[in-house]
C-alpha cells in the first residue's frame, strides 16, 4: 500500500510543473512511470507527488487550503525555495520569522499550487 499526493491540472502543464518542482526542491526528481496517461510522478523530499493533466474540464480548480508542506533543514532554504516558487506566483504569507517557526513562507506558484515551506529549528 502506498499513499501519494495527487495534483490535477486542467491546463496541460503537469510535465512542466514536475520538472520545475524537481529543480526547486533540493534532491527532487522526476520519476519515470507508466501510470495514467497525462501523469507525471515527482519525488520531493522523499514523498511522491502525482501531477496529472485532466483530459476533461472540471468546474473547480486548485485551492490554497490544501498545500504541499515542505520542511527544510536550513533557514536559508526557505528563502531559496519560496523565492523560486514565487516566480510567476504570489505570496500568501511572506517569508519571515513567525511564532510557530524560525523561518516560514506560504505561496501559490505559477501553476496554482499552494506551498508552505518551513524551517522550525535553529542552525
Phi and psi in degrees as a GROMACS rama.xvg file:
@    title "Ramachandran Plot"
@    xaxis  label "Phi"
@    yaxis  label "Psi"
@TYPE xy
-147.223  138.333  UNK-2
-109.902  126.11  UNK-3
-126.024  153.265  UNK-4
-84.241  138.766  UNK-5
-120.35  126.081  UNK-6
-121.891  121.577  UNK-7
-105.006  126.318  UNK-8
-104.491  155.219  UNK-9
-118.841  15.6052  UNK-10
-126.328  13.3923  UNK-11
69.9611  31.3388  UNK-12
-111.298  9.78413  UNK-13
-56.8061  -46.9002  UNK-14
-65.0061  -42.835  UNK-15
-63.4889  -44.3603  UNK-16
-63.0921  -43.3197  UNK-17
-60.0127  -45.1806  UNK-18
-64.4708  -40.3224  UNK-19
-63.6195  -48.9106  UNK-20
-61.8792  -40.8798  UNK-21
-63.2105  -29.3467  UNK-22
-81.7157  -24.5964  UNK-23
-84.0103  -44.7084  UNK-24
-84.2777  121.614  UNK-25
-52.7596  128.809  UNK-26
79.2263  3.31291  UNK-27
-66.8792  152.083  UNK-28
-152.063  147.947  UNK-29
-85.5704  129.251  UNK-30
-104.187  123.933  UNK-31
-58.998  136.093  UNK-32
-148.994  156.353  UNK-33
-113.739  36.1596  UNK-34
-70.4934  -157.929  UNK-35
-57.2089  143.528  UNK-36
-56.9436  141.541  UNK-37
81.5235  7.69218  UNK-38
-110.974  150.756  UNK-39
-130.391  137.469  UNK-40
-108.875  126.807  UNK-41
-121.438  144.35  UNK-42
-108.563  118  UNK-43
-125.177  116.032  UNK-44
53.1798  40.086  UNK-45
81.9084  -0.981893  UNK-46
-110.3  136.272  UNK-47
-93.2244  133.285  UNK-48
-122.968  125.08  UNK-49
-92.8997  122.538  UNK-50
-106.571  128.34  UNK-51
-130.256  133.344  UNK-52
-94.9877  110.145  UNK-53
-66.6504  132.826  UNK-54
-77.641  -9.27292  UNK-55
-131.388  150.207  UNK-56
-74.6377  150.976  UNK-57
-128.365  159.767  UNK-58
-89.1415  28.203  UNK-59
-144.64  162.699  UNK-60
-130.964  -159.793  UNK-61
-85.2273  152.837  UNK-62
-127.675  142.176  UNK-63
-72.5537  -7.27072  UNK-64
-70.3773  -14.9197  UNK-65
-116.107  122.031  UNK-66
-126.806  155.655  UNK-67
-82.9176  123.367  UNK-68
-110.287  110.123  UNK-69
-110.735  118.457  UNK-70
-97.0661  122.961  UNK-71
-105.718  167.146  UNK-72
-90.9376  -18.0586  UNK-73
-137.195  144.33  UNK-74
-56.7098  -41.2159  UNK-75
-63.0459  -23.7394  UNK-76
-67.1455  -29.3296  UNK-77
-60.3532  -49.2424  UNK-78
-60.4295  -45.0404  UNK-79
-63.1478  -51.5359  UNK-80
-67.2542  -49.0755  UNK-81
-63.8584  -39.3343  UNK-82
-56.6205  -43.3884  UNK-83
-68.6071  -42.1255  UNK-84
-66.1136  -27.0834  UNK-85
-75.5897  -9.54368  UNK-86
-62.9965  101.854  UNK-87
85.2121  0.27915  UNK-88
-109.804  -160.194  UNK-89
-149.297  154.246  UNK-90
-86.1021  140.39  UNK-91
-100.147  -36.6534  UNK-92
-139.319  118.386  UNK-93
-63.8114  154.854  UNK-94
-60.5911  132.313  UNK-95
-178.8  -174.207  UNK-96
-93.7401  133.281  UNK-97
-128.823  164.625  UNK-98
-56.4616  -31.3615  UNK-99
-95.8504  -5.36237  UNK-100
-158.438  145.501  UNK-101
-66.6235  -31.9716  UNK-102
-152.922  130.41  UNK-103
-153.12  145.13  UNK-104
-148.785  144.738  UNK-105
-130.82  126.313  UNK-106
-146.08  165.993  UNK-107
-114.266  124.032  UNK-108
-79.757  179.402  UNK-109
-66.1367  -14.1036  UNK-110
-93.9016  -4.83691  UNK-111
94.5075  4.5012  UNK-112
-88.1742  133.987  UNK-113
-87.1819  134.447  UNK-114
-128.323  135.414  UNK-115
-117.663  125.346  UNK-116
-122.013  127.046  UNK-117
-136.235  141.91  UNK-118
-120.322  118.215  UNK-119
-89.1699  -39.0187  UNK-120
-96.3634  -168.329  UNK-121
-104.971  152.886  UNK-122
